[in-house]
Amino acid sequence: MSNKDIFTSLVRIKGDLNNKVASVKSTKPIEKELWREFSKVLSRIYISTPIDIGDIICKNIMNTGIDIVCTRRID
């Protein structure tokens, strides 16, 4: 069984009354041992709208060379 998978999570949206969170994912599979640390990093991030699918939320998260991108369009 593989020890890596695509990481998915939510980030909070600042200043939007209709949407409180946006779904995000990693651009590459990540070792599952790092998922908790990634979640801690993303819990401190607030994004603003509008945001589009594929927009980078966090570039090179924890110096892994992996980006976290948005998976949903929010106007």
C-alpha positions as MATLAB code, in Angstrom:
seq = 'MSNKDIFTSLVRIKGDLNNKVASVKSTKPIEKELWREFSKVLSRIYISTPIDIGDIICKNIMNTGIDIVCTRRID';
ca = [
       0.000    0.000    0.000;
       1.212    3.487   -0.861;
       2.241    5.857    1.897;
       1.406    8.885   -0.287;
      -1.860   10.405   -1.454;
      -3.305   13.718   -2.617;
      -3.872   15.906    0.451;
      -7.256   17.682    0.624;
      -8.413   20.254    3.135;
     -10.287   23.531    3.644;
      -9.047   27.086    4.091;
     -11.040   29.937    5.574;
     -12.299   32.832    3.480;
     -12.071   36.363    4.854;
     -14.711   39.004    4.119;
     -17.259   36.880    2.223;
     -20.700   36.555    3.810;
     -21.832   33.718    1.527;
     -18.762   31.470    1.755;
     -16.790   30.650    4.887;
     -14.365   28.027    3.509;
     -12.845   26.920    0.199;
     -11.701   23.402   -0.672;
      -8.039   22.903   -1.553;
      -5.733   20.049   -2.552;
      -2.059   19.328   -3.097;
      -0.609   19.350   -6.604;
       1.253   16.066   -5.956;
       0.844   13.101   -3.607;
       2.190   13.792   -0.112;
       3.461   11.400    2.546;
       0.622   10.792    4.988;
       2.904   11.499    7.981;
       3.002   15.163    6.876;
      -0.771   15.649    6.659;
      -1.174   16.840   10.258;
       1.589   19.444    9.828;
       0.077   20.609    6.526;
      -3.285   21.023    8.263;
      -1.663   23.200   10.936;
      -0.115   25.441    8.279;
      -3.401   25.796    6.368;
      -5.361   26.554    9.562;
      -3.455   29.856    9.792;
      -4.296   30.918    6.221;
      -7.205   33.171    5.236;
      -7.929   33.813    1.557;
     -10.044   36.457   -0.146;
     -12.446   36.109   -3.052;
     -12.709   35.932   -6.012;
     -10.716   32.735   -6.374;
     -10.610   30.281   -9.268;
      -9.939   26.566   -9.653;
      -6.188   25.985   -9.728;
      -5.225   29.242   -8.005;
      -2.268   28.682   -5.694;
      -3.193   29.096   -2.029;
       0.163   28.084   -0.559;
       3.291   27.793   -2.720;
       5.976   25.273   -1.750;
       4.270   24.304    1.518;
       6.801   23.417    4.222;
       9.612   23.486    1.606;
       8.325   20.267    0.010;
       8.136   21.708   -3.521;
       4.381   21.023   -3.494;
       1.727   23.711   -3.932;
      -1.746   23.815   -2.406;
      -4.378   24.891   -4.964;
      -8.046   25.794   -4.824;
     -10.506   23.197   -6.162;
     -13.597   25.408   -6.400;
     -14.448   28.724   -8.078;
     -15.804   31.326   -5.683;
     -16.865   34.747   -7.016;
];
